[in-house]
């Protein structure tokens, strides 16, 4: 059996019924764009460790379909995950005589650099949001004080807010996708990981702002436009436009989450608490991601201590 045919079978029967829709869509795109084109015509038993490593090298050199340049190590490792999963299943189910994908030498991944807004930039953004007549822009401030991911933000409904306890429950997320006919649609799913399902304590000021926002709301969703929930890309464009208007250097929407984490560290929040609020799998993830911010905080504390000499 050719590898491209097995990929179709594997995706349809073993990934689509068991994985999240976004995972299935991602794996399918990887298979179509990167794996089938380079290795799809090979017979399953004709795939060797050398051919797999040559594919990896090719992706690192010229795998970017937009620029013609190489893909990042992180992107290539995502493709390797699909290759290994599909070939492991082929071997386990008896479609291939042996499993060789475990001999792939993965490129060393790099932790993505964390970018956040400075305190003056943050205050500038907040002031612009409060003066904006579009109530949906409030979500930007909400992210700055909760660390929500954009998919989590746009999935929030008023029923997720407990005004008595002063908490926000994160139980779902959303992303932009396509329906069976290929039309753009909004897909609501379970959170990214089990740890992403969490309850976030809200600052008193945010609770007050939410109460005000609710009185003006015409939707069951906290962030909406014309009473309807918003698409992720549409909200990202709103944010990009805001930064442009304020002459603030462009940063992705996720920078709001990083800004929250950085401010929390600066205020002395411990790693475990921050990890739980962010919905990380464990504090180690938080520590590695925000090590620089934590070191800066420690240095500031040590400088304060040094002034006592």
Secondary structure, 3 states (H helix, E strand, C coil): CEHHHHHHHHHHHHHCCCCCHHHHHHHHHHHHHHHHHHHCCCEHHHCCHHHHHHHHHHHHHHCCCCCCCCCCHHHHHHHHHHHHHHHHHHHHCCCCCCCCHHHCCCCCCCCCCCCCCCHHHHHHHHHHHHHCCCHHHHHHHHHHCCCCCHHHHHHCEHHHEECCCCEEEECCEEEEEECCCCCEEEEEECCCCHHHCEEEECCHHHHHHHHHHHHHCCCCECCEECCEECCHHHHHHHHHHHHHHHCCCCCCCCHHHHHHHHHHHHCCCCHHHHHHHHCCCCHHHHHHHCHHHHHHHHHHHHHHHHCCC
